[in-house]
Amino acid sequence: MTATAVLVAAIVFMLVGVAGTVIPLLPGIPIIFVAIAAYGWYEGFQVINAQYLVILAGLTVLSIFVDYLSSTMGASYFGSSKYGVWGAFLGTLIGLFVFPPLGIFIGPWLGAALGEYAAKKDWSQAFKAGIGTVIGLFSGIVVNLILALVMFVSFLVKVF
């Protein structure tokens, strides 16, 4: 495989990773990290060095915390229980496949609201929990998208 082909493959995988920050079920930032590490291994860690990989590993771990904390904090801030959070997760998955592309917006809210209603039997609280969960979910997506773009652009700057 030529150096150009490896570089193109790494960029393609990173673009899949960037898309994965928006599309549930794809571990976006870990894909970007693995693509950069694999490219570094291929080129003998001359351009992609250990210090750079440690920084990117830190960003990758940060993204995992953001994924977990954003929806949880959004749900908690609006008074949701774990049922609302799980409902939002399941609603996201179902919405993504059953009602694309609108399902990514409707699914988490509906899932959180139904999960919260099942727990507390209060539609007003369920509605608030659904809104909070979605706000947290999408704020996490935005933060992870920014992290993914920082990693991708930094790779391009280092390589080119």
Secondary structure as GFF3:
##gff-version 3
##sequence-region A 1 160
A	DSSP	alpha_helix	3	20	.	.	.	ID=ss1
A	DSSP	alpha_helix	28	42	.	.	.	ID=ss2
A	DSSP	alpha_helix	50	77	.	.	.	ID=ss3
A	DSSP	alpha_helix	82	98	.	.	.	ID=ss4
A	DSSP	alpha_helix	103	120	.	.	.	ID=ss5
A	DSSP	alpha_helix	123	159	.	.	.	ID=ss6
###
